Amino acid sequence: MMPIEIEGVEYFTATDIQRDVGVVRQTLWRWRRARVIPQGLRYRNKAIVFTRAEVDIIREYSNRLEPADSPPLRRQGGAPTAAPKGVA
């Protein structure tokens, strides 16, 4: 991943996260809309960027495991109801 450094803090783009986590862009935006991952910050009025800590939360969410014998918790729209630990 190639971070963007802003005032000493590293930020990563959605493209960086896609490659690192292994999800497509639509999945990343769907998770953001469902508020199950961090929202990130808007950079230069266009790109959404994420801190390393937020990328770690996204990676953890993408690798979550659920019992196979019980259906995942859903709310209207099909998004999971419970956010992973550390996501506001």
mmCIF file as gemmi writes it, N, C-alpha and C atoms, coordinates in Angstrom:
data_model
loop_
_atom_site.group_PDB
_atom_site.id
_atom_site.type_symbol
_atom_site.label_atom_id
_atom_site.label_alt_id
_atom_site.label_comp_id
_atom_site.label_asym_id
_atom_site.label_entity_id
_atom_site.label_seq_id
_atom_site.pdbx_PDB_ins_code
_atom_site.Cartn_x
_atom_site.Cartn_y
_atom_site.Cartn_z
_atom_site.occupancy
_atom_site.B_iso_or_equiv
_atom_site.pdbx_formal_charge
_atom_site.auth_seq_id
_atom_site.auth_asym_id
_atom_site.pdbx_PDB_model_num
ATOM 1 N N . MET Axp A 1 ? 0.854 -1.182 0 1 0 ? 1 A 1
ATOM 2 C CA . MET Axp A 1 ? 0 0 0 1 0 ? 1 A 1
ATOM 3 C C . MET Axp A 1 ? 0.894 1.238 0 1 0 ? 1 A 1
ATOM 4 N N . MET Axp A 2 ? 0.476 2.23 -0.733 1 0 ? 2 A 1
ATOM 5 C CA . MET Axp A 2 ? 1.216 3.488 -0.8 1 0 ? 2 A 1
ATOM 6 C C . MET Axp A 2 ? 0.426 4.566 -0.057 1 0 ? 2 A 1
ATOM 7 N N . PRO Axp A 3 ? 0.818 4.863 1.17 1 0 ? 3 A 1
ATOM 8 C CA . PRO Axp A 3 ? 0.059 5.849 1.94 1 0 ? 3 A 1
ATOM 9 C C . PRO Axp A 3 ? 0.273 7.273 1.439 1 0 ? 3 A 1
ATOM 10 N N . ILE Axp A 4 ? -0.715 8.105 1.716 1 0 ? 4 A 1
ATOM 11 C CA . ILE Axp A 4 ? -0.62 9.548 1.514 1 0 ? 4 A 1
ATOM 12 C C . ILE Axp A 4 ? -0.286 10.098 2.89 1 0 ? 4 A 1
ATOM 13 N N . GLU Axp A 5 ? 0.763 10.885 2.996 1 0 ? 5 A 1
ATOM 14 C CA . GLU Axp A 5 ? 1.11 11.444 4.306 1 0 ? 5 A 1
ATOM 15 C C . GLU Axp A 5 ? 0.611 12.878 4.384 1 0 ? 5 A 1
ATOM 16 N N . ILE Axp A 6 ? -0.175 13.156 5.419 1 0 ? 6 A 1
ATOM 17 C CA . ILE Axp A 6 ? -0.734 14.486 5.658 1 0 ? 6 A 1
ATOM 18 C C . ILE Axp A 6 ? -0.422 14.855 7.09 1 0 ? 6 A 1
ATOM 19 N N . GLU Axp A 7 ? 0.389 15.879 7.249 1 0 ? 7 A 1
ATOM 20 C CA . GLU Axp A 7 ? 0.79 16.366 8.576 1 0 ? 7 A 1
ATOM 21 C C . GLU Axp A 7 ? 1.283 15.227 9.471 1 0 ? 7 A 1
ATOM 22 N N . GLY Axp A 8 ? 2.1 14.363 8.898 1 0 ? 8 A 1
ATOM 23 C CA . GLY Axp A 8 ? 2.716 13.295 9.671 1 0 ? 8 A 1
ATOM 24 C C . GLY Axp A 8 ? 1.861 12.065 9.898 1 0 ? 8 A 1
ATOM 25 N N . VAL Axp A 9 ? 0.641 12.034 9.363 1 0 ? 9 A 1
ATOM 26 C CA . VAL Axp A 9 ? -0.253 10.882 9.525 1 0 ? 9 A 1
ATOM 27 C C . VAL Axp A 9 ? -0.407 10.2 8.168 1 0 ? 9 A 1
ATOM 28 N N . GLU Axp A 10 ? -0.304 8.864 8.172 1 0 ? 10 A 1
ATOM 29 C CA . GLU Axp A 10 ? -0.478 8.1 6.941 1 0 ? 10 A 1
ATOM 30 C C . GLU Axp A 10 ? -1.959 7.808 6.704 1 0 ? 10 A 1
ATOM 31 N N . TYR Axp A 11 ? -2.398 8.031 5.47 1 0 ? 11 A 1
ATOM 32 C CA . TYR Axp A 11 ? -3.766 7.725 5.056 1 0 ? 11 A 1
ATOM 33 C C . TYR Axp A 11 ? -3.711 6.83 3.827 1 0 ? 11 A 1
ATOM 34 N N . PHE Axp A 12 ? -4.74 5.986 3.688 1 0 ? 12 A 1
ATOM 35 C CA . PHE Axp A 12 ? -4.793 5.034 2.589 1 0 ? 12 A 1
ATOM 36 C C . PHE Axp A 12 ? -6.086 5.225 1.813 1 0 ? 12 A 1
ATOM 37 N N . THR Axp A 13 ? -6.009 5.073 0.492 1 0 ? 13 A 1
ATOM 38 C CA . THR Axp A 13 ? -7.182 5.231 -0.362 1 0 ? 13 A 1
ATOM 39 C C . THR Axp A 13 ? -7.979 3.928 -0.416 1 0 ? 13 A 1
ATOM 40 N N . ALA Axp A 14 ? -9.172 4.026 -0.979 1 0 ? 14 A 1
ATOM 41 C CA . ALA Axp A 14 ? -10.012 2.839 -1.157 1 0 ? 14 A 1
ATOM 42 C C . ALA Axp A 14 ? -9.302 1.818 -2.035 1 0 ? 14 A 1
ATOM 43 N N . THR Axp A 15 ? -8.575 2.278 -3.04 1 0 ? 15 A 1
ATOM 44 C CA . THR Axp A 15 ? -7.839 1.369 -3.914 1 0 ? 15 A 1
ATOM 45 C C . THR Axp A 15 ? -6.792 0.595 -3.127 1 0 ? 15 A 1
ATOM 46 N N . ASP Axp A 16 ? -6.089 1.285 -2.233 1 0 ? 16 A 1
ATOM 47 C CA . ASP Axp A 16 ? -5.11 0.612 -1.375 1 0 ? 16 A 1
ATOM 48 C C . ASP Axp A 16 ? -5.784 -0.484 -0.552 1 0 ? 16 A 1
ATOM 49 N N . ILE Axp A 17 ? -6.926 -0.14 0.029 1 0 ? 17 A 1
ATOM 50 C CA . ILE Axp A 17 ? -7.635 -1.08 0.906 1 0 ? 17 A 1
ATOM 51 C C . ILE Axp A 17 ? -8.151 -2.273 0.107 1 0 ? 17 A 1
ATOM 52 N N . GLN Axp A 18 ? -8.69 -2.01 -1.078 1 0 ? 18 A 1
ATOM 53 C CA . GLN Axp A 18 ? -9.173 -3.099 -1.928 1 0 ? 18 A 1
ATOM 54 C C . GLN Axp A 18 ? -8.09 -4.136 -2.15 1 0 ? 18 A 1
ATOM 55 N N . ARG Axp A 19 ? -6.917 -3.672 -2.511 1 0 ? 19 A 1
ATOM 56 C CA . ARG Axp A 19 ? -5.803 -4.586 -2.787 1 0 ? 19 A 1
ATOM 57 C C . ARG Axp A 19 ? -5.358 -5.314 -1.523 1 0 ? 19 A 1
ATOM 58 N N . ASP Axp A 20 ? -5.271 -4.582 -0.421 1 0 ? 20 A 1
ATOM 59 C CA . ASP Axp A 20 ? -4.779 -5.156 0.828 1 0 ? 20 A 1
ATOM 60 C C . ASP Axp A 20 ? -5.76 -6.142 1.439 1 0 ? 20 A 1
ATOM 61 N N . VAL Axp A 21 ? -7.03 -5.777 1.457 1 0 ? 21 A 1
ATOM 62 C CA . VAL Axp A 21 ? -8.052 -6.589 2.125 1 0 ? 21 A 1
ATOM 63 C C . VAL Axp A 21 ? -8.639 -7.635 1.18 1 0 ? 21 A 1
ATOM 64 N N . GLY Axp A 22 ? -8.646 -7.346 -0.114 1 0 ? 22 A 1
ATOM 65 C CA . GLY Axp A 22 ? -9.167 -8.304 -1.083 1 0 ? 22 A 1
ATOM 66 C C . GLY Axp A 22 ? -10.658 -8.219 -1.297 1 0 ? 22 A 1
ATOM 67 N N . VAL Axp A 23 ? -11.206 -7.003 -1.257 1 0 ? 23 A 1
ATOM 68 C CA . VAL Axp A 23 ? -12.625 -6.803 -1.561 1 0 ? 23 A 1
ATOM 69 C C . VAL Axp A 23 ? -12.736 -5.813 -2.713 1 0 ? 23 A 1
ATOM 70 N N . VAL Axp A 24 ? -13.856 -5.862 -3.407 1 0 ? 24 A 1
ATOM 71 C CA . VAL Axp A 24 ? -14.078 -4.907 -4.494 1 0 ? 24 A 1
ATOM 72 C C . VAL Axp A 24 ? -14.593 -3.589 -3.923 1 0 ? 24 A 1
ATOM 73 N N . ARG Axp A 25 ? -14.444 -2.538 -4.709 1 0 ? 25 A 1
ATOM 74 C CA . ARG Axp A 25 ? -14.826 -1.186 -4.288 1 0 ? 25 A 1
ATOM 75 C C . ARG Axp A 25 ? -16.29 -1.108 -3.831 1 0 ? 25 A 1
ATOM 76 N N . GLN Axp A 26 ? -17.187 -1.772 -4.571 1 0 ? 26 A 1
ATOM 77 C CA . GLN Axp A 26 ? -18.612 -1.738 -4.223 1 0 ? 26 A 1
ATOM 78 C C . GLN Axp A 26 ? -18.851 -2.308 -2.828 1 0 ? 26 A 1
ATOM 79 N N . THR Axp A 27 ? -18.134 -3.355 -2.483 1 0 ? 27 A 1
ATOM 80 C CA . THR Axp A 27 ? -18.279 -3.958 -1.15 1 0 ? 27 A 1
ATOM 81 C C . THR Axp A 27 ? -17.827 -2.968 -0.086 1 0 ? 27 A 1
ATOM 82 N N . LEU Axp A 28 ? -16.699 -2.322 -0.321 1 0 ? 28 A 1
ATOM 83 C CA . LEU Axp A 28 ? -16.193 -1.332 0.629 1 0 ? 28 A 1
ATOM 84 C C . LEU Axp A 28 ? -17.215 -0.217 0.838 1 0 ? 28 A 1
ATOM 85 N N . TRP Axp A 29 ? -17.793 0.305 -0.241 1 0 ? 29 A 1
ATOM 86 C CA . TRP Axp A 29 ? -18.786 1.403 -0.101 1 0 ? 29 A 1
ATOM 87 C C . TRP Axp A 29 ? -20.084 0.903 0.54 1 0 ? 29 A 1
ATOM 88 N N . ARG Axp A 30 ? -20.461 -0.339 0.253 1 0 ? 30 A 1
ATOM 89 C CA . ARG Axp A 30 ? -21.669 -0.899 0.885 1 0 ? 30 A 1
ATOM 90 C C . ARG Axp A 30 ? -21.464 -1.009 2.39 1 0 ? 30 A 1
ATOM 91 N N . TRP Axp A 31 ? -20.294 -1.47 2.814 1 0 ? 31 A 1
ATOM 92 C CA . TRP Axp A 31 ? -19.986 -1.548 4.239 1 0 ? 31 A 1
ATOM 93 C C . TRP Axp A 31 ? -19.99 -0.161 4.872 1 0 ? 31 A 1
ATOM 94 N N . ARG Axp A 32 ? -19.473 0.845 4.174 1 0 ? 32 A 1
ATOM 95 C CA . ARG Axp A 32 ? -19.498 2.217 4.708 1 0 ? 32 A 1
ATOM 96 C C . ARG Axp A 32 ? -20.94 2.689 4.876 1 0 ? 32 A 1
ATOM 97 N N . ARG Axp A 33 ? -21.771 2.479 3.843 1 0 ? 33 A 1
ATOM 98 C CA . ARG Axp A 33 ? -23.182 2.903 3.923 1 0 ? 33 A 1
ATOM 99 C C . ARG Axp A 33 ? -23.894 2.222 5.083 1 0 ? 33 A 1
ATOM 100 N N . ALA Axp A 34 ? -23.562 0.954 5.32 1 0 ? 34 A 1
ATOM 101 C CA . ALA Axp A 34 ? -24.173 0.198 6.416 1 0 ? 34 A 1
ATOM 102 C C . ALA Axp A 34 ? -23.556 0.572 7.766 1 0 ? 34 A 1
ATOM 103 N N . ARG Axp A 35 ? -22.499 1.361 7.745 1 0 ? 35 A 1
ATOM 104 C CA . ARG Axp A 35 ? -21.788 1.825 8.936 1 0 ? 35 A 1
ATOM 105 C C . ARG Axp A 35 ? -21.231 0.682 9.781 1 0 ? 35 A 1
ATOM 106 N N . VAL Axp A 36 ? -20.746 -0.352 9.091 1 0 ? 36 A 1
ATOM 107 C CA . VAL Axp A 36 ? -20.11 -1.469 9.793 1 0 ? 36 A 1
ATOM 108 C C . VAL Axp A 36 ? -18.589 -1.342 9.767 1 0 ? 36 A 1
ATOM 109 N N . ILE Axp A 37 ? -18.085 -0.369 9.009 1 0 ? 37 A 1
ATOM 110 C CA . ILE Axp A 37 ? -16.658 -0.043 8.997 1 0 ? 37 A 1
ATOM 111 C C . ILE Axp A 37 ? -16.524 1.467 9.178 1 0 ? 37 A 1
ATOM 112 N N . PRO Axp A 38 ? -15.329 1.956 9.501 1 0 ? 38 A 1
ATOM 113 C CA . PRO Axp A 38 ? -15.134 3.405 9.652 1 0 ? 38 A 1
ATOM 114 C C . PRO Axp A 38 ? -15.481 4.159 8.37 1 0 ? 38 A 1
ATOM 115 N N . GLN Axp A 39 ? -15.894 5.401 8.525 1 0 ? 39 A 1
ATOM 116 C CA . GLN Axp A 39 ? -16.306 6.22 7.395 1 0 ? 39 A 1
ATOM 117 C C . GLN Axp A 39 ? -15.137 6.865 6.655 1 0 ? 39 A 1
ATOM 118 N N . GLY Axp A 40 ? -13.973 6.979 7.303 1 0 ? 40 A 1
ATOM 119 C CA . GLY Axp A 40 ? -12.833 7.621 6.671 1 0 ? 40 A 1
ATOM 120 C C . GLY Axp A 40 ? -13.01 9.13 6.657 1 0 ? 40 A 1
ATOM 121 N N . LEU Axp A 41 ? -12.124 9.799 5.956 1 0 ? 41 A 1
ATOM 122 C CA . LEU Axp A 41 ? -12.164 11.261 5.831 1 0 ? 41 A 1
ATOM 123 C C . LEU Axp A 41 ? -12.068 11.646 4.365 1 0 ? 41 A 1
ATOM 124 N N . ARG Axp A 42 ? -12.694 12.773 4.013 1 0 ? 42 A 1
ATOM 125 C CA . ARG Axp A 42 ? -12.623 13.246 2.638 1 0 ? 42 A 1
ATOM 126 C C . ARG Axp A 42 ? -11.345 14.067 2.474 1 0 ? 42 A 1
ATOM 127 N N . TYR Axp A 43 ? -10.561 13.738 1.457 1 0 ? 43 A 1
ATOM 128 C CA . TYR Axp A 43 ? -9.292 14.411 1.178 1 0 ? 43 A 1
ATOM 129 C C . TYR Axp A 43 ? -9.425 15.244 -0.089 1 0 ? 43 A 1
ATOM 130 N N . ARG Axp A 44 ? -9.098 16.518 0.026 1 0 ? 44 A 1
ATOM 131 C CA . ARG Axp A 44 ? -9.159 17.455 -1.103 1 0 ? 44 A 1
ATOM 132 C C . ARG Axp A 44 ? -10.511 17.43 -1.803 1 0 ? 44 A 1
ATOM 133 N N . ASN Axp A 45 ? -11.547 17.328 -1.014 1 0 ? 45 A 1
ATOM 134 C CA . ASN Axp A 45 ? -12.925 17.404 -1.493 1 0 ? 45 A 1
ATOM 135 C C . ASN Axp A 45 ? -13.296 16.316 -2.5 1 0 ? 45 A 1
ATOM 136 N N . LYS Axp A 46 ? -12.576 15.186 -2.482 1 0 ? 46 A 1
ATOM 137 C CA . LYS Axp A 46 ? -12.971 14.106 -3.396 1 0 ? 46 A 1
ATOM 138 C C . LYS Axp A 46 ? -12.704 12.724 -2.837 1 0 ? 46 A 1
ATOM 139 N N . ALA Axp A 47 ? -11.467 12.333 -2.691 1 0 ? 47 A 1
ATOM 140 C CA . ALA Axp A 47 ? -11.138 10.965 -2.295 1 0 ? 47 A 1
ATOM 141 C C . ALA Axp A 47 ? -11.421 10.725 -0.816 1 0 ? 47 A 1
ATOM 142 N N . ILE Axp A 48 ? -11.922 9.533 -0.497 1 0 ? 48 A 1
ATOM 143 C CA . ILE Axp A 48 ? -12.089 9.123 0.889 1 0 ? 48 A 1
ATOM 144 C C . ILE Axp A 48 ? -10.813 8.379 1.276 1 0 ? 48 A 1
ATOM 145 N N . VAL Axp A 49 ? -10.224 8.767 2.403 1 0 ? 49 A 1
ATOM 146 C CA . VAL Axp A 49 ? -8.995 8.134 2.875 1 0 ? 49 A 1
ATOM 147 C C . VAL Axp A 49 ? -9.208 7.611 4.293 1 0 ? 49 A 1
ATOM 148 N N . PHE Axp A 50 ? -8.391 6.621 4.655 1 0 ? 50 A 1
ATOM 149 C CA . PHE Axp A 50 ? -8.516 5.947 5.938 1 0 ? 50 A 1
ATOM 150 C C . PHE Axp A 50 ? -7.162 5.892 6.626 1 0 ? 50 A 1
ATOM 151 N N . THR Axp A 51 ? -7.152 6 7.948 1 0 ? 51 A 1
ATOM 152 C CA . THR Axp A 51 ? -5.915 5.855 8.713 1 0 ? 51 A 1
ATOM 153 C C . THR Axp A 51 ? -5.531 4.379 8.773 1 0 ? 51 A 1
ATOM 154 N N . ARG Axp A 52 ? -4.317 4.116 9.198 1 0 ? 52 A 1
ATOM 155 C CA . ARG Axp A 52 ? -3.865 2.72 9.34 1 0 ? 52 A 1
ATOM 156 C C . ARG Axp A 52 ? -4.758 1.974 10.335 1 0 ? 52 A 1
ATOM 157 N N . ALA Axp A 53 ? -5.132 2.628 11.429 1 0 ? 53 A 1
ATOM 158 C CA . ALA Axp A 53 ? -6.01 1.989 12.423 1 0 ? 53 A 1
ATOM 159 C C . ALA Axp A 53 ? -7.361 1.638 11.801 1 0 ? 53 A 1
ATOM 160 N N . GLU Axp A 54 ? -7.895 2.517 10.952 1 0 ? 54 A 1
ATOM 161 C CA . GLU Axp A 54 ? -9.166 2.23 10.283 1 0 ? 54 A 1
ATOM 162 C C . GLU Axp A 54 ? -9.014 1.073 9.301 1 0 ? 54 A 1
ATOM 163 N N . VAL Axp A 55 ? -7.887 1.025 8.603 1 0 ? 55 A 1
ATOM 164 C CA . VAL Axp A 55 ? -7.628 -0.093 7.685 1 0 ? 55 A 1
ATOM 165 C C . VAL Axp A 55 ? -7.595 -1.406 8.458 1 0 ? 55 A 1
ATOM 166 N N . ASP Axp A 56 ? -6.997 -1.389 9.634 1 0 ? 56 A 1
ATOM 167 C CA . ASP Axp A 56 ? -6.953 -2.604 10.462 1 0 ? 56 A 1
ATOM 168 C C . ASP Axp A 56 ? -8.362 -3.049 10.849 1 0 ? 56 A 1
ATOM 169 N N . ILE Axp A 57 ? -9.232 -2.107 11.178 1 0 ? 57 A 1
ATOM 170 C CA . ILE Axp A 57 ? -10.622 -2.427 11.527 1 0 ? 57 A 1
ATOM 171 C C . ILE Axp A 57 ? -11.34 -3.013 10.317 1 0 ? 57 A 1
ATOM 172 N N . ILE Axp A 58 ? -11.109 -2.422 9.142 1 0 ? 58 A 1
ATOM 173 C CA . ILE Axp A 58 ? -11.732 -2.923 7.914 1 0 ? 58 A 1
ATOM 174 C C . ILE Axp A 58 ? -11.241 -4.336 7.624 1 0 ? 58 A 1
ATOM 175 N N . ARG Axp A 59 ? -9.952 -4.578 7.778 1 0 ? 59 A 1
ATOM 176 C CA . ARG Axp A 59 ? -9.383 -5.915 7.546 1 0 ? 59 A 1
ATOM 177 C C . ARG Axp A 59 ? -10.01 -6.923 8.516 1 0 ? 59 A 1
ATOM 178 N N . GLU Axp A 60 ? -10.109 -6.526 9.787 1 0 ? 60 A 1
ATOM 179 C CA . GLU Axp A 60 ? -10.709 -7.413 10.789 1 0 ? 60 A 1
ATOM 180 C C . GLU Axp A 60 ? -12.156 -7.739 10.424 1 0 ? 60 A 1
ATOM 181 N N . TYR Axp A 61 ? -12.914 -6.731 9.987 1 0 ? 61 A 1
ATOM 182 C CA . TYR Axp A 61 ? -14.309 -6.955 9.606 1 0 ? 61 A 1
ATOM 183 C C . TYR Axp A 61 ? -14.397 -7.893 8.399 1 0 ? 61 A 1
ATOM 184 N N . SER Axp A 62 ? -13.511 -7.7 7.429 1 0 ? 62 A 1
ATOM 185 C CA . SER Axp A 62 ? -13.562 -8.53 6.218 1 0 ? 62 A 1
ATOM 186 C C . SER Axp A 62 ? -13.207 -9.984 6.501 1 0 ? 62 A 1
ATOM 187 N N . ASN Axp A 63 ? -12.459 -10.227 7.577 1 0 ? 63 A 1
ATOM 188 C CA . ASN Axp A 63 ? -12.04 -11.585 7.916 1 0 ? 63 A 1
ATOM 189 C C . ASN Axp A 63 ? -12.857 -12.21 9.043 1 0 ? 63 A 1
ATOM 190 N N . ARG Axp A 64 ? -13.992 -11.614 9.392 1 0 ? 64 A 1
ATOM 191 C CA . ARG Axp A 64 ? -14.796 -12.138 10.498 1 0 ? 64 A 1
ATOM 192 C C . ARG Axp A 64 ? -15.351 -13.516 10.143 1 0 ? 64 A 1
ATOM 193 N N . LEU Axp A 65 ? -15.535 -14.309 11.154 1 0 ? 65 A 1
ATOM 194 C CA . LEU Axp A 65 ? -16.119 -15.638 10.994 1 0 ? 65 A 1
ATOM 195 C C . LEU Axp A 65 ? -17.403 -15.706 11.798 1 0 ? 65 A 1
ATOM 196 N N . GLU Axp A 66 ? -18.395 -16.39 11.238 1 0 ? 66 A 1
ATOM 197 C CA . GLU Axp A 66 ? -19.675 -16.571 11.918 1 0 ? 66 A 1
ATOM 198 C C . GLU Axp A 66 ? -20.011 -18.049 11.895 1 0 ? 66 A 1
ATOM 199 N N . PRO Axp A 67 ? -20.774 -18.538 12.883 1 0 ? 67 A 1
ATOM 200 C CA . PRO Axp A 67 ? -21.173 -19.946 12.87 1 0 ? 67 A 1
ATOM 201 C C . PRO Axp A 67 ? -21.94 -20.27 11.588 1 0 ? 67 A 1
ATOM 202 N N . ALA Axp A 68 ? -21.618 -21.386 10.97 1 0 ? 68 A 1
ATOM 203 C CA . ALA Axp A 68 ? -22.252 -21.772 9.711 1 0 ? 68 A 1
ATOM 204 C C . ALA Axp A 68 ? -23.691 -22.235 9.9 1 0 ? 68 A 1
ATOM 205 N N . ASP Axp A 69 ? -24.044 -22.689 11.114 1 0 ? 69 A 1
ATOM 206 C CA . ASP Axp A 69 ? -25.379 -23.24 11.328 1 0 ? 69 A 1
ATOM 207 C C . ASP Axp A 69 ? -26.412 -22.193 11.727 1 0 ? 69 A 1
ATOM 208 N N . SER Axp A 70 ? -26.015 -20.936 11.856 1 0 ? 70 A 1
ATOM 209 C CA . SER Axp A 70 ? -26.997 -19.898 12.18 1 0 ? 70 A 1
ATOM 210 C C . SER Axp A 70 ? -26.885 -18.775 11.162 1 0 ? 70 A 1
ATOM 211 N N . PRO Axp A 71 ? -28.045 -18.27 10.709 1 0 ? 71 A 1
ATOM 212 C CA . PRO Axp A 71 ? -28.011 -17.187 9.721 1 0 ? 71 A 1
ATOM 213 C C . PRO Axp A 71 ? -27.419 -15.92 10.348 1 0 ? 71 A 1
ATOM 214 N N . PRO Axp A 72 ? -26.696 -15.123 9.56 1 0 ? 72 A 1
ATOM 215 C CA . PRO Axp A 72 ? -26.146 -13.88 10.089 1 0 ? 72 A 1
ATOM 216 C C . PRO Axp A 72 ? -27.265 -12.922 10.469 1 0 ? 72 A 1
ATOM 217 N N . LEU Axp A 73 ? -27.019 -12.099 11.461 1 0 ? 73 A 1
ATOM 218 C CA . LEU Axp A 73 ? -27.999 -11.099 11.857 1 0 ? 73 A 1
ATOM 219 C C . LEU Axp A 73 ? -28.157 -10.097 10.74 1 0 ? 73 A 1
ATOM 220 N N . ARG Axp A 74 ? -29.388 -9.788 10.392 1 0 ? 74 A 1
ATOM 221 C CA . ARG Axp A 74 ? -29.649 -8.851 9.296 1 0 ? 74 A 1
ATOM 222 C C . ARG Axp A 74 ? -30.626 -7.783 9.747 1 0 ? 74 A 1
ATOM 223 N N . ARG Axp A 75 ? -30.532 -6.641 9.103 1 0 ? 75 A 1
ATOM 224 C CA . ARG Axp A 75 ? -31.527 -5.599 9.293 1 0 ? 75 A 1
ATOM 225 C C . ARG Axp A 75 ? -32.042 -5.242 7.911 1 0 ? 75 A 1
ATOM 226 N N . GLN Axp A 76 ? -32.992 -4.369 7.834 1 0 ? 76 A 1
ATOM 227 C CA . GLN Axp A 76 ? -33.558 -3.994 6.554 1 0 ? 76 A 1
ATOM 228 C C . GLN Axp A 76 ? -32.447 -3.547 5.61 1 0 ? 76 A 1
ATOM 229 N N . GLY Axp A 77 ? -32.447 -4.026 4.391 1 0 ? 77 A 1
ATOM 230 C CA . GLY Axp A 77 ? -31.415 -3.694 3.437 1 0 ? 77 A 1
ATOM 231 C C . GLY Axp A 77 ? -30.318 -4.736 3.362 1 0 ? 77 A 1
ATOM 232 N N . GLY Axp A 78 ? -30.36 -5.74 4.256 1 0 ? 78 A 1
ATOM 233 C CA . GLY Axp A 78 ? -29.432 -6.844 4.192 1 0 ? 78 A 1
ATOM 234 C C . GLY Axp A 78 ? -28.103 -6.621 4.855 1 0 ? 78 A 1
ATOM 235 N N . ALA Axp A 79 ? -27.883 -5.488 5.509 1 0 ? 79 A 1
ATOM 236 C CA . ALA Axp A 79 ? -26.595 -5.232 6.157 1 0 ? 79 A 1
ATOM 237 C C . ALA Axp A 79 ? -26.587 -5.832 7.555 1 0 ? 79 A 1
ATOM 238 N N . PRO Axp A 80 ? -25.439 -6.301 8.026 1 0 ? 80 A 1
ATOM 239 C CA . PRO Axp A 80 ? -25.357 -6.84 9.385 1 0 ? 80 A 1
ATOM 240 C C . PRO Axp A 80 ? -25.794 -5.81 10.413 1 0 ? 80 A 1
ATOM 241 N N . THR Axp A 81 ? -26.4 -6.286 11.506 1 0 ? 81 A 1
ATOM 242 C CA . THR Axp A 81 ? -26.892 -5.358 12.504 1 0 ? 81 A 1
ATOM 243 C C . THR Axp A 81 ? -25.836 -4.931 13.504 1 0 ? 81 A 1
ATOM 244 N N . ALA Axp A 82 ? -24.873 -5.757 13.773 1 0 ? 82 A 1
ATOM 245 C CA . ALA Axp A 82 ? -23.874 -5.448 14.778 1 0 ? 82 A 1
ATOM 246 C C . ALA Axp A 82 ? -22.573 -5.016 14.135 1 0 ? 82 A 1
ATOM 247 N N . ALA Axp A 83 ? -22.042 -3.877 14.553 1 0 ? 83 A 1
ATOM 248 C CA . ALA Axp A 83 ? -20.756 -3.408 14.038 1 0 ? 83 A 1
ATOM 249 C C . ALA Axp A 83 ? -19.645 -4.136 14.774 1 0 ? 83 A 1
ATOM 250 N N . PRO Axp A 84 ? -18.504 -4.337 14.11 1 0 ? 84 A 1
ATOM 251 C CA . PRO Axp A 84 ? -17.385 -4.974 14.785 1 0 ? 84 A 1
ATOM 252 C C . PRO Axp A 84 ? -16.843 -4.088 15.891 1 0 ? 84 A 1
ATOM 253 N N . LYS Axp A 85 ? -16.164 -4.715 16.824 1 0 ? 85 A 1
ATOM 254 C CA . LYS Axp A 85 ? -15.586 -3.998 17.948 1 0 ? 85 A 1
ATOM 255 C C . LYS Axp A 85 ? -14.71 -2.842 17.47 1 0 ? 85 A 1
ATOM 256 N N . GLY Axp A 86 ? -14.897 -1.66 18.042 1 0 ? 86 A 1
ATOM 257 C CA . GLY Axp A 86 ? -14.076 -0.505 17.71 1 0 ? 86 A 1
ATOM 258 C C . GLY Axp A 86 ? -14.619 0.356 16.583 1 0 ? 86 A 1
ATOM 259 N N . VAL Axp A 87 ? -15.77 0.006 16.015 1 0 ? 87 A 1
ATOM 260 C CA . VAL Axp A 87 ? -16.358 0.804 14.945 1 0 ? 87 A 1
ATOM 261 C C . VAL Axp A 87 ? -17.503 1.609 15.504 1 0 ? 87 A 1
ATOM 262 N N . ALA Axp A 88 ? -17.464 2.903 15.259 1 0 ? 88 A 1
ATOM 263 C CA . ALA Axp A 88 ? -18.529 3.775 15.755 1 0 ? 88 A 1
ATOM 264 C C . ALA Axp A 88 ? -19.585 3.961 14.716 1 0 ? 88 A 1
